[in-house]
Each structure stands twice: as structure tokens, then as C-alpha cells.
Amino acid sequence: MGIKVEFNPDLALRNISEFVNGLRKKEECIPENLEKGKIYDFLKEGQRNYWIEGEVPLLETKGNQNLSRPVASVIILESTHTPVEGKPCTRGRYVVAEVFSDSKINFDGFNRTRS
């Protein structure tokens, strides 16, 4: 038996409607009014490792690796593995570096693009 650990190059959270409808915890969802410079909590099921030395894309997920284009660039400030309701989870905090409101390309692989 091994330890299942996932390495994530992005932070993928659910739409806030899943919290409003009682399907998810608030920390599992993208806040309704995402603000640059504000710090938010996140919660993901499973033991996940995130890059903490720079900006990563914040994506919306519908599950099963169905991901949106980046909705923001965030810096993960901390992440901790912890059991939640008997399941391994990763909880942490991130600060929003920039919110994207257009369709231009903002990341090239792991690198943030700037124009």
C-alpha cells in the first residue's frame, strides 16, 4: 500500500454555485467577487503538492479534469495536509495577484505571460 500524492501546477476550484446549493464547502469554490490582493482559503480533497515560489493559474473545475482557462493568477501562501471528515485533504491560503477578465493568454505552461 502506498501514499497517493498529486502534484498540481494550478489551483482548480469549483464554481461558487456549488457552495450556494449546499454541494461543497465555501473553501472548495472560487469566491464570487475575487479581488486582487485579497487572501482566500482553499480546500481540496487528497494530498496535493503545489508550487509556492511564484504565480500559478486559478482555474474553475467541473470535475474529472474538466478545467476552464485561468480566471486569475494566484500565489499559494501555504498548504497543509489534514484529514477532513475521515478523508485526506489539502487546505491552504492563496493571495490573488491578478484577476483576468479577457480571453488573452496569461500563462505559457508554468510561466506567467505579461504584455
N, CA, C and O atoms as a GROMACS GRO file, in nm:
protein
  460
    1MET      N    1   0.085  -0.118   0.000
    1MET     CA    2   0.000   0.000   0.000
    1MET      C    3   0.089   0.124   0.000
    1MET      O    4   0.184   0.132   0.078
    2GLY      N    5   0.059   0.218  -0.084
    2GLY     CA    6   0.139   0.339  -0.095
    2GLY      C    7   0.060   0.461  -0.050
    2GLY      O    8  -0.055   0.452  -0.009
    3ILE      N    9   0.126   0.574  -0.059
    3ILE     CA   10   0.064   0.701  -0.025
    3ILE      C   11   0.039   0.774  -0.156
    3ILE      O   12   0.132   0.803  -0.230
    4LYS      N   13  -0.086   0.805  -0.184
    4LYS     CA   14  -0.123   0.873  -0.307
    4LYS      C   15  -0.105   1.024  -0.287
    4LYS      O   16  -0.171   1.085  -0.203
    5VAL      N   17  -0.014   1.084  -0.367
    5VAL     CA   18   0.012   1.227  -0.362
    5VAL      C   19   0.004   1.280  -0.504
    5VAL      O   20   0.057   1.219  -0.597
    6GLU      N   21  -0.061   1.393  -0.521
    6GLU     CA   22  -0.078   1.453  -0.653
    6GLU      C   23  -0.002   1.585  -0.658
    6GLU      O   24  -0.008   1.663  -0.563
    7PHE      N   25   0.069   1.610  -0.768
    7PHE     CA   26   0.138   1.736  -0.789
    7PHE      C   27   0.054   1.820  -0.885
    7PHE      O   28   0.025   1.776  -0.996
    8ASN      N   29   0.015   1.940  -0.842
    8ASN     CA   30  -0.073   2.025  -0.922
    8ASN      C   31  -0.001   2.152  -0.966
    8ASN      O   32   0.052   2.224  -0.882
    9PRO      N   33   0.001   2.182  -1.097
    9PRO     CA   34   0.063   2.304  -1.146
    9PRO      C   35  -0.031   2.424  -1.140
    9PRO      O   36   0.006   2.535  -1.180
   10ASP      N   37  -0.153   2.402  -1.091
   10ASP     CA   38  -0.254   2.507  -1.083
   10ASP      C   39  -0.341   2.481  -0.962
   10ASP      O   40  -0.330   2.377  -0.897
   11LEU      N   41  -0.428   2.577  -0.931
   11LEU     CA   42  -0.526   2.558  -0.824
   11LEU      C   43  -0.663   2.557  -0.892
   11LEU      O   44  -0.706   2.658  -0.947
   12ALA      N   45  -0.730   2.443  -0.887
   12ALA     CA   46  -0.858   2.426  -0.955
   12ALA      C   47  -0.969   2.413  -0.849
   12ALA      O   48  -0.971   2.318  -0.772
   13LEU      N   49  -1.059   2.511  -0.848
   13LEU     CA   50  -1.169   2.513  -0.752
   13LEU      C   51  -1.302   2.512  -0.826
   13LEU      O   52  -1.308   2.539  -0.946
   14ARG      N   53  -1.409   2.483  -0.754
   14ARG     CA   54  -1.544   2.475  -0.811
   14ARG      C   55  -1.608   2.613  -0.821
   14ARG      O   56  -1.562   2.709  -0.759
   15ASN      N   57  -1.715   2.620  -0.898
   15ASN     CA   58  -1.796   2.741  -0.907
   15ASN      C   59  -1.866   2.764  -0.774
   15ASN      O   60  -1.907   2.669  -0.708
   16ILE      N   61  -1.880   2.889  -0.734
   16ILE     CA   62  -1.941   2.924  -0.606
   16ILE      C   63  -2.085   2.874  -0.595
   16ILE      O   64  -2.137   2.860  -0.484
   17SER      N   65  -2.149   2.848  -0.708
   17SER     CA   66  -2.288   2.797  -0.704
   17SER      C   67  -2.295   2.662  -0.633
   17SER      O   68  -2.399   2.627  -0.577
   18GLU      N   69  -2.186   2.585  -0.635
   18GLU     CA   70  -2.188   2.457  -0.566
   18GLU      C   71  -2.192   2.475  -0.414
   18GLU      O   72  -2.248   2.391  -0.343
   19PHE      N   73  -2.134   2.584  -0.363
   19PHE     CA   74  -2.146   2.616  -0.221
   19PHE      C   75  -2.287   2.668  -0.191
   19PHE      O   76  -2.350   2.626  -0.094
   20VAL      N   77  -2.336   2.757  -0.275
   20VAL     CA   78  -2.470   2.814  -0.256
   20VAL      C   79  -2.575   2.704  -0.254
   20VAL      O   80  -2.672   2.711  -0.178
   21ASN      N   81  -2.557   2.601  -0.338
   21ASN     CA   82  -2.652   2.490  -0.345
   21ASN      C   83  -2.626   2.381  -0.241
   21ASN      O   84  -2.693   2.278  -0.241
   22GLY      N   85  -2.529   2.403  -0.152
   22GLY     CA   86  -2.502   2.308  -0.045
   22GLY      C   87  -2.425   2.184  -0.086
   22GLY      O   88  -2.423   2.086  -0.011
   23LEU      N   89  -2.361   2.186  -0.203
   23LEU     CA   90  -2.288   2.070  -0.253
   23LEU      C   91  -2.142   2.068  -0.211
   23LEU      O   92  -2.080   1.961  -0.207
   24ARG      N   93  -2.086   2.184  -0.181
   24ARG     CA   94  -1.943   2.197  -0.148
   24ARG      C   95  -1.925   2.294  -0.034
   24ARG      O   96  -2.012   2.375  -0.004
   25LYS      N   97  -1.808   2.284   0.031
   25LYS     CA   98  -1.770   2.383   0.131
   25LYS      C   99  -1.726   2.510   0.059
   25LYS      O  100  -1.682   2.505  -0.056
   26LYS      N  101  -1.737   2.624   0.127
   26LYS     CA  102  -1.701   2.752   0.066
   26LYS      C  103  -1.557   2.753   0.016
   26LYS      O  104  -1.529   2.809  -0.090
   27GLU      N  105  -1.465   2.691   0.093
   27GLU     CA  106  -1.323   2.691   0.059
   27GLU      C  107  -1.292   2.605  -0.064
   27GLU      O  108  -1.182   2.614  -0.119
   28GLU      N  109  -1.388   2.523  -0.108
   28GLU     CA  110  -1.368   2.440  -0.228
   28GLU      C  111  -1.406   2.516  -0.355
   28GLU      O  112  -1.392   2.463  -0.466
   29CYS      N  113  -1.452   2.639  -0.339
   29CYS     CA  114  -1.507   2.716  -0.452
   29CYS      C  115  -1.434   2.848  -0.473
   29CYS      O  116  -1.374   2.904  -0.381
   30ILE      N  117  -1.440   2.896  -0.596
   30ILE     CA  118  -1.386   3.028  -0.630
   30ILE      C  119  -1.481   3.132  -0.571
   30ILE      O  120  -1.602   3.126  -0.595
   31PRO      N  121  -1.428   3.227  -0.494
   31PRO     CA  122  -1.515   3.330  -0.436
   31PRO      C  123  -1.591   3.406  -0.544
   31PRO      O  124  -1.543   3.424  -0.656
   32GLU      N  125  -1.710   3.451  -0.508
   32GLU     CA  126  -1.795   3.520  -0.605
   32GLU      C  127  -1.731   3.649  -0.655
   32GLU      O  128  -1.732   3.675  -0.776
   33ASN      N  129  -1.676   3.728  -0.567
   33ASN     CA  130  -1.611   3.854  -0.605
   33ASN      C  131  -1.462   3.845  -0.575
   33ASN      O  132  -1.414   3.895  -0.474
   34LEU      N  133  -1.391   3.780  -0.664
   34LEU     CA  134  -1.247   3.761  -0.649
   34LEU      C  135  -1.179   3.898  -0.660
   34LEU      O  136  -1.202   3.970  -0.757
   35GLU      N  137  -1.094   3.933  -0.560
   35GLU     CA  138  -1.031   4.064  -0.558
   35GLU      C  139  -0.879   4.053  -0.555
   35GLU      O  140  -0.823   3.974  -0.480
   36LYS      N  141  -0.815   4.133  -0.638
   36LYS     CA  142  -0.669   4.138  -0.641
   36LYS      C  143  -0.618   4.182  -0.504
   36LYS      O  144  -0.670   4.276  -0.444
   37GLY      N  145  -0.514   4.112  -0.454
   37GLY     CA  146  -0.452   4.146  -0.327
   37GLY      C  147  -0.518   4.083  -0.206
   37GLY      O  148  -0.463   4.088  -0.096
   38LYS      N  149  -0.635   4.023  -0.223
   38LYS     CA  150  -0.707   3.962  -0.111
   38LYS      C  151  -0.662   3.817  -0.092
   38LYS      O  152  -0.628   3.748  -0.188
   39ILE      N  153  -0.662   3.774   0.033
   39ILE     CA  154  -0.623   3.637   0.068
   39ILE      C  155  -0.747   3.552   0.091
   39ILE      O  156  -0.842   3.595   0.158
   40TYR      N  157  -0.746   3.432   0.034
   40TYR     CA  158  -0.859   3.339   0.045
   40TYR      C  159  -0.809   3.203   0.092
   40TYR      O  160  -0.693   3.168   0.071
   41ASP      N  161  -0.898   3.128   0.156
   41ASP     CA  162  -0.870   2.991   0.195
   41ASP      C  163  -0.912   2.896   0.084
   41ASP      O  164  -1.004   2.926   0.008
   42PHE      N  165  -0.845   2.781   0.075
   42PHE     CA  166  -0.889   2.677  -0.019
   42PHE      C  167  -0.885   2.542   0.050
   42PHE      O  168  -0.815   2.522   0.149
   43LEU      N  169  -0.962   2.449  -0.005
   43LEU     CA  170  -0.969   2.311   0.043
   43LEU      C  171  -0.985   2.220  -0.077
   43LEU      O  172  -1.074   2.239  -0.160
   44LYS      N  173  -0.897   2.120  -0.086
   44LYS     CA  174  -0.902   2.022  -0.193
   44LYS      C  175  -0.896   1.882  -0.132
   44LYS      O  176  -0.823   1.860  -0.036
   45GLU      N  177  -0.972   1.789  -0.188
   45GLU     CA  178  -0.964   1.651  -0.142
   45GLU      C  179  -0.835   1.589  -0.193
   45GLU      O  180  -0.795   1.614  -0.306
   46GLY      N  181  -0.771   1.508  -0.110
   46GLY     CA  182  -0.647   1.440  -0.147
   46GLY      C  183  -0.524   1.516  -0.100
   46GLY      O  184  -0.531   1.634  -0.065
   47GLN      N  185  -0.412   1.445  -0.100
   47GLN     CA  186  -0.285   1.506  -0.064
   47GLN      C  187  -0.223   1.566  -0.190
   47GLN      O  188  -0.182   1.494  -0.280
   48ARG      N  189  -0.217   1.698  -0.194
   48ARG     CA  190  -0.171   1.768  -0.314
   48ARG      C  191  -0.050   1.854  -0.280
   48ARG      O  192  -0.040   1.911  -0.172
   49ASN      N  193   0.040   1.862  -0.376
   49ASN     CA  194   0.156   1.949  -0.364
   49ASN      C  195   0.144   2.059  -0.469
   49ASN      O  196   0.115   2.032  -0.586
   50TYR      N  197   0.167   2.182  -0.426
   50TYR     CA  198   0.157   2.298  -0.513
   50TYR      C  199   0.290   2.372  -0.516
   50TYR      O  200   0.367   2.368  -0.420
   51TRP      N  201   0.317   2.440  -0.628
   51TRP     CA  202   0.435   2.523  -0.639
   51TRP      C  203   0.411   2.650  -0.558
   51TRP      O  204   0.308   2.715  -0.577
   52ILE      N  205   0.503   2.685  -0.469
   52ILE     CA  206   0.482   2.800  -0.382
   52ILE      C  207   0.588   2.910  -0.401
   52ILE      O  208   0.607   2.994  -0.315
   53GLU      N  209   0.656   2.907  -0.516
   53GLU     CA  210   0.761   3.005  -0.541
   53GLU      C  211   0.722   3.110  -0.645
   53GLU      O  212   0.808   3.182  -0.695
   54GLY      N  213   0.595   3.118  -0.678
   54GLY     CA  214   0.552   3.217  -0.777
   54GLY      C  215   0.405   3.202  -0.806
   54GLY      O  216   0.332   3.135  -0.734
   55GLU      N  217   0.363   3.266  -0.913
   55GLU     CA  218   0.222   3.268  -0.951
   55GLU      C  219   0.181   3.139  -1.021
   55GLU      O  220   0.258   3.083  -1.100
   56VAL      N  221   0.060   3.093  -0.992
   56VAL     CA  222   0.000   2.978  -1.059
   56VAL      C  223  -0.140   3.017  -1.103
   56VAL      O  224  -0.201   3.105  -1.041
   57PRO      N  225  -0.192   2.954  -1.208
   57PRO     CA  226  -0.327   2.987  -1.251
   57PRO      C  227  -0.434   2.931  -1.157
   57PRO      O  228  -0.422   2.820  -1.106
   58LEU      N  229  -0.537   3.011  -1.135
   58LEU     CA  230  -0.658   2.966  -1.065
   58LEU      C  231  -0.758   2.930  -1.173
   58LEU      O  232  -0.795   3.014  -1.255
   59LEU      N  233  -0.803   2.805  -1.171
   59LEU     CA  234  -0.896   2.755  -1.272
   59LEU      C  235  -1.027   2.716  -1.206
   59LEU      O  236  -1.032   2.690  -1.086
   60GLU      N  237  -1.133   2.713  -1.284
   60GLU     CA  238  -1.260   2.658  -1.238
   60GLU      C  239  -1.269   2.515  -1.290
   60GLU      O  240  -1.246   2.490  -1.408
   61THR      N  241  -1.304   2.421  -1.201
   61THR     CA  242  -1.320   2.283  -1.242
   61THR      C  243  -1.464   2.239  -1.227
   61THR      O  244  -1.534   2.279  -1.134
   62LYS      N  245  -1.506   2.156  -1.320
   62LYS     CA  246  -1.637   2.092  -1.310
   62LYS      C  247  -1.620   1.946  -1.266
   62LYS      O  248  -1.717   1.872  -1.256
   63GLY      N  249  -1.495   1.907  -1.239
   63GLY     CA  250  -1.464   1.770  -1.200
   63GLY      C  251  -1.412   1.691  -1.318
   63GLY      O  252  -1.425   1.734  -1.432
   64ASN      N  253  -1.352   1.575  -1.290
   64ASN     CA  254  -1.298   1.487  -1.394
   64ASN      C  255  -1.202   1.559  -1.488
   64ASN      O  256  -1.203   1.534  -1.608
   65GLN      N  257  -1.121   1.649  -1.434
   65GLN     CA  258  -1.022   1.725  -1.508
   65GLN      C  259  -1.082   1.812  -1.618
   65GLN      O  260  -1.015   1.844  -1.716
   66ASN      N  261  -1.208   1.851  -1.601
   66ASN     CA  262  -1.274   1.945  -1.692
   66ASN      C  263  -1.247   2.085  -1.639
   66ASN      O  264  -1.316   2.132  -1.548
   67LEU      N  265  -1.146   2.152  -1.696
   67LEU     CA  266  -1.096   2.278  -1.642
   67LEU      C  267  -1.120   2.396  -1.736
   67LEU      O  268  -1.123   2.380  -1.858
   68SER      N  269  -1.138   2.513  -1.677
   68SER     CA  270  -1.155   2.637  -1.753
   68SER      C  271  -1.018   2.695  -1.787
   68SER      O  272  -0.915   2.644  -1.743
   69ARG      N  273  -1.018   2.802  -1.864
   69ARG     CA  274  -0.898   2.882  -1.881
   69ARG      C  275  -0.874   2.953  -1.747
   69ARG      O  276  -0.966   2.961  -1.666
   70PRO      N  277  -0.754   3.004  -1.721
   70PRO     CA  278  -0.729   3.073  -1.594
   70PRO      C  279  -0.825   3.191  -1.573
   70PRO      O  280  -0.846   3.273  -1.662
   71VAL      N  281  -0.881   3.197  -1.453
   71VAL     CA  282  -0.968   3.310  -1.417
   71VAL      C  283  -0.888   3.413  -1.336
   71VAL      O  284  -0.930   3.528  -1.322
   72ALA      N  285  -0.773   3.370  -1.282
   72ALA     CA  286  -0.687   3.460  -1.205
   72ALA      C  287  -0.548   3.398  -1.194
   72ALA      O  288  -0.527   3.280  -1.221
   73SER      N  289  -0.455   3.482  -1.152
   73SER     CA  290  -0.322   3.437  -1.116
   73SER      C  291  -0.312   3.451  -0.964
   73SER      O  292  -0.343   3.556  -0.908
   74VAL      N  293  -0.268   3.344  -0.897
   74VAL     CA  294  -0.261   3.345  -0.752
   74VAL      C  295  -0.125   3.298  -0.704
   74VAL      O  296  -0.052   3.230  -0.776
   75ILE      N  297  -0.092   3.335  -0.582
   75ILE     CA  298   0.029   3.287  -0.516
   75ILE      C  299  -0.017   3.208  -0.394
   75ILE      O  300  -0.084   3.260  -0.306
   76ILE      N  301   0.020   3.081  -0.391
   76ILE     CA  302  -0.018   2.996  -0.278
   76ILE      C  303   0.075   3.029  -0.162
   76ILE      O  304   0.197   3.015  -0.172
   77LEU      N  305   0.016   3.072  -0.052
   77LEU     CA  306   0.092   3.114   0.065
   77LEU      C  307   0.126   2.998   0.157
   77LEU      O  308   0.232   2.996   0.219
   78GLU      N  309   0.035   2.902   0.165
   78GLU     CA  310   0.057   2.785   0.249
   78GLU      C  311  -0.037   2.674   0.209
   78GLU      O  312  -0.146   2.698   0.157
   79SER      N  313   0.007   2.551   0.233
   79SER     CA  314  -0.080   2.436   0.212
   79SER      C  315  -0.040   2.329   0.312
   79SER      O  316   0.078   2.308   0.340
   80THR      N  317  -0.141   2.262   0.366
   80THR     CA  318  -0.120   2.163   0.471
   80THR      C  319  -0.208   2.042   0.444
   80THR      O  320  -0.324   2.056   0.407
   81HIS      N  321  -0.153   1.924   0.463
   81HIS     CA  322  -0.231   1.801   0.451
   81HIS      C  323  -0.297   1.772   0.585
   81HIS      O  324  -0.233   1.777   0.690
   82THR      N  325  -0.426   1.742   0.580
   82THR     CA  326  -0.501   1.719   0.703
   82THR      C  327  -0.623   1.633   0.674
   82THR      O  328  -0.681   1.643   0.566
   83PRO      N  329  -0.664   1.548   0.768
   83PRO     CA  330  -0.787   1.473   0.746
   83PRO      C  331  -0.909   1.563   0.769
   83PRO      O  332  -0.914   1.639   0.865
   84VAL      N  333  -1.005   1.552   0.679
   84VAL     CA  334  -1.132   1.623   0.692
   84VAL      C  335  -1.242   1.519   0.672
   84VAL      O  336  -1.252   1.457   0.567
   85GLU      N  337  -1.323   1.502   0.774
   85GLU     CA  338  -1.431   1.403   0.771
   85GLU      C  339  -1.378   1.265   0.730
   85GLU      O  340  -1.442   1.193   0.654
   86GLY      N  341  -1.259   1.230   0.782
   86GLY     CA  342  -1.201   1.099   0.758
   86GLY      C  343  -1.129   1.081   0.626
   86GLY      O  344  -1.081   0.971   0.598
   87LYS      N  345  -1.120   1.186   0.544
   87LYS     CA  346  -1.052   1.176   0.414
   87LYS      C  347  -0.931   1.268   0.413
   87LYS      O  348  -0.935   1.376   0.471
   88PRO      N  349  -0.822   1.226   0.346
   88PRO     CA  350  -0.707   1.315   0.336
   88PRO      C  351  -0.740   1.435   0.247
   88PRO      O  352  -0.796   1.420   0.138
   89CYS      N  353  -0.706   1.553   0.296
   89CYS     CA  354  -0.733   1.676   0.222
   89CYS      C  355  -0.614   1.769   0.231
   89CYS      O  356  -0.526   1.753   0.315
   90THR      N  357  -0.613   1.867   0.142
   90THR     CA  358  -0.513   1.973   0.145
   90THR      C  359  -0.587   2.104   0.163
   90THR      O  360  -0.675   2.138   0.084
   91ARG      N  361  -0.550   2.175   0.267
   91ARG     CA  362  -0.609   2.307   0.288
   91ARG      C  363  -0.498   2.409   0.287
   91ARG      O  364  -0.383   2.378   0.319
   92GLY      N  365  -0.533   2.532   0.250
   92GLY     CA  366  -0.431   2.635   0.244
   92GLY      C  367  -0.490   2.772   0.221
   92GLY      O  368  -0.610   2.794   0.234
   93ARG      N  369  -0.400   2.864   0.188
   93ARG     CA  370  -0.439   3.003   0.161
   93ARG      C  371  -0.364   3.052   0.038
   93ARG      O  372  -0.251   3.011   0.011
   94TYR      N  373  -0.430   3.140  -0.036
   94TYR     CA  374  -0.368   3.200  -0.154
   94TYR      C  375  -0.403   3.348  -0.160
   94TYR      O  376  -0.506   3.391  -0.109
   95VAL      N  377  -0.316   3.425  -0.224
   95VAL     CA  378  -0.342   3.566  -0.248
   95VAL      C  379  -0.358   3.585  -0.398
   95VAL      O  380  -0.285   3.525  -0.477
   96VAL      N  381  -0.454   3.667  -0.437
   96VAL     CA  382  -0.480   3.692  -0.578
   96VAL      C  383  -0.383   3.797  -0.631
   96VAL      O  384  -0.379   3.910  -0.581
   97ALA      N  385  -0.303   3.759  -0.731
   97ALA     CA  386  -0.208   3.851  -0.793
   97ALA      C  387  -0.276   3.935  -0.902
   97ALA      O  388  -0.246   4.053  -0.918
   98GLU      N  389  -0.368   3.872  -0.976
   98GLU     CA  390  -0.441   3.943  -1.081
   98GLU      C  391  -0.565   3.862  -1.118
   98GLU      O  392  -0.562   3.739  -1.122
   99VAL      N  393  -0.675   3.933  -1.144
   99VAL     CA  394  -0.797   3.871  -1.191
   99VAL      C  395  -0.804   3.895  -1.342
   99VAL      O  396  -0.782   4.008  -1.387
  100PHE      N  397  -0.834   3.791  -1.419
  100PHE     CA  398  -0.841   3.803  -1.564
  100PHE      C  399  -0.986   3.824  -1.608
  100PHE      O  400  -1.076   3.753  -1.564
  101SER      N  401  -1.005   3.921  -1.695
  101SER     CA  402  -1.141   3.949  -1.743
  101SER      C  403  -1.152   3.941  -1.894
  101SER      O  404  -1.257   3.972  -1.951
  102ASP      N  405  -1.044   3.899  -1.960
  102ASP     CA  406  -1.047   3.887  -2.105
  102ASP      C  407  -1.001   3.747  -2.145
  102ASP      O  408  -0.973   3.663  -2.059
  103SER      N  409  -0.993   3.722  -2.273
  103SER     CA  410  -0.958   3.588  -2.320
  103SER      C  411  -0.812   3.577  -2.365
  103SER      O  412  -0.774   3.477  -2.425
  104LYS      N  413  -0.730   3.678  -2.336
  104LYS     CA  414  -0.589   3.669  -2.378
  104LYS      C  415  -0.518   3.560  -2.299
  104LYS      O  416  -0.562   3.521  -2.191
  105ILE      N  417  -0.409   3.511  -2.354
  105ILE     CA  418  -0.332   3.404  -2.290
  105ILE      C  419  -0.247   3.465  -2.178
  105ILE      O  420  -0.168   3.556  -2.203
  106ASN      N  421  -0.264   3.415  -2.056
  106ASN     CA  422  -0.196   3.471  -1.940
  106ASN      C  423  -0.087   3.379  -1.883
  106ASN      O  424  -0.008   3.422  -1.799
  107PHE      N  425  -0.084   3.253  -1.928
  107PHE     CA  426   0.019   3.159  -1.886
  107PHE      C  427   0.067   3.082  -2.008
  107PHE      O  428  -0.012   3.047  -2.096
  108ASP      N  429   0.197   3.056  -2.012
  108ASP     CA  430   0.258   2.970  -2.113
  108ASP      C  431   0.324   2.857  -2.036
  108ASP      O  432   0.436   2.870  -1.987
  109GLY      N  433   0.253   2.745  -2.025
  109GLY     CA  434   0.300   2.637  -1.938
  109GLY      C  435   0.295   2.688  -1.794
  109GLY      O  436   0.190   2.728  -1.745
  110PHE      N  437   0.412   2.684  -1.727
  110PHE     CA  438   0.419   2.732  -1.588
  110PHE      C  439   0.452   2.881  -1.579
  110PHE      O  440   0.448   2.939  -1.470
  111ASN      N  441   0.483   2.943  -1.693
  111ASN     CA  442   0.528   3.082  -1.691
  111ASN      C  443   0.413   3.178  -1.713
  111ASN      O  444   0.331   3.160  -1.803
  112ARG      N  445   0.409   3.282  -1.631
  112ARG     CA  446   0.310   3.388  -1.644
  112ARG      C  447   0.352   3.478  -1.759
  112ARG      O  448   0.467   3.522  -1.764
  113THR      N  449   0.261   3.508  -1.851
  113THR     CA  450   0.291   3.599  -1.962
  113THR      C  451   0.242   3.738  -1.925
  113THR      O  452   0.142   3.754  -1.855
  114ARG      N  453   0.312   3.836  -1.971
  114ARG     CA  454   0.274   3.976  -1.945
  114ARG      C  455   0.290   4.054  -2.075
  114ARG      O  456   0.385   4.033  -2.150
  115SER      N  457   0.196   4.142  -2.099
  115SER     CA  458   0.208   4.224  -2.221
  115SER      C  459   0.214   4.369  -2.192
  115SER      O  460   0.224   4.451  -2.283
   0.00000   0.00000   0.00000
